[in-house]
Amino acid sequence: MRRGYGMIGVPSINDYPSSRWTNFYWKDDSGDFWVGLGFNGGYIATDIWRFDPVTLEWTWMSGSPNAASCTPSGVACDTTQANHPGGRFENRTMWRISDKLIITYAGKTCTGYYNDLWAYLPLQSIWVKLDDYPISGHYGTLGVPSSLDYPRYRIGAAGFKDRSNNLWVYSGWTFGSMGNDLWRYELDWHCIPYSASGSTMSLLSRWSASIPILFFRAQHWNWTGIIPLLC
């Protein structure tokens, strides 16, 4: 079910997103809830919405209210407005670095599976492609980070972030079976940060509250182990 989407960026008690499942979501520092992408039974969504639990209003933040392209568009670290991951679902592996930076991994589109990383910048309502990999994966040496290693594609995997902002991925459905591998993704702090004004900033100030937006090009995956399945 879908009602009129109203105006992008304008909250309204009359607006709300279409029903969907296997989408990604997060909660921001102000207590608002965000949902994006997902499959609604008729098509794969590309839109992102914010819900205010105090006013009970939805705000359409970005994306199309209709079926849109399933094919991702963009090159790494480019902030062109036209860049987007395409309509996809089962990209439930996501990490909220801050209110200014959300990262999501992998998923499925109407054209197949993807093994890529995308950042969503809520203040600008734009997508930034961080990296993408072949779906086959490359496992290298256990516990040793390498720019040559990466997990095989997966959907519905569990993800969490440690205190160093390393991104962790465990399990998920891949190549017709459940995975049991654990990976850590190390961010590359030498990538030039990007601010809302487009200026560069000192790496020493990258966590300053005054910085409006930061994103970091990813550097290494680290295959950290295999956990036996008990089923």
Buried (B, 14 or more C-beta within 10 A) or exposed (E): EBEEBBEBEEBBEEBBBBEBEBBBBBEBEEEBBBBBBBBBEEBBBBBBBBBBEEEEBBBBBBBBBEBBBBBBEBEBBEBEEEBBBBBBBBBBBBBBBBBBBBBBBBBBBBBEBBBBBBBBBBEBBBBBBBBBBEBEBBBBEEEEBBEEBBBBBBBBBEBEBEEEBBBBBBBBBBEEEEBBBBBBBBBEEEBEBBBEEEEEBEEEEEEEEEBEBBBBBBBBBBBBEEEEEEE
